[in-house]
């Protein structure tokens, strides 16, 4: 029986690469049209290969690949570089932040399932990370923005139960956001958030990375605790652990 071949042309971000044999790479692409896919680039590490250096995490590329109907991998035929995170490769802390973002996306996405808006978000964030001074607020902001893009961003404007506008409140992680004092009274597992930190949360979620980098957060521990708990609940332990690790570095 003949199996079907598809030829796919796709713009995407390279999320992750793994060595395959001596001269080849397997990579995960977050594509604009089809979501994530796993592709093999045969011989791409050979010095004479015309595409050498193009298959690298964080690169935005246009790619043509074959995919057999039943195959696990696509096979790369051509690739051209659209953009690369030039400044990230020269700055260790930017590199850590970019790696963290790409890992979250890689861990979160399922092959062949498109998450609407995720490619655009990733492209935008990579370009901002490339330019921004790498501070911990940038990491906070990235996590909040990512949660929002995938639809589990915390509700921080109104009480989740009575819908009144909130200036301060109680974070209840597994409910997905903030409650007013009255509505929170039945919950045991809650973290108080004051007016300032709630405003910081909104700022971190909504503003560009270059605007959030200089934000002076007075009670950083409170904000960090809420964000870590949120990450643990919605993105899992592995990502939460990486989040903690990155905050321990000189960021
Ligand atoms: Zn309420």
Boltz pocket constraint, residues with backbone or C-beta under 6 A from the ligand:
constraints:
  - pocket:
      binder: B
      contacts: [[A, 159], [A, 160], [A, 161], [A, 162], [A, 163], [A, 164], [A, 179], [A, 180], [A, 181], [A, 182], [A, 183], [A, 184]]
      max_distance: 6.0
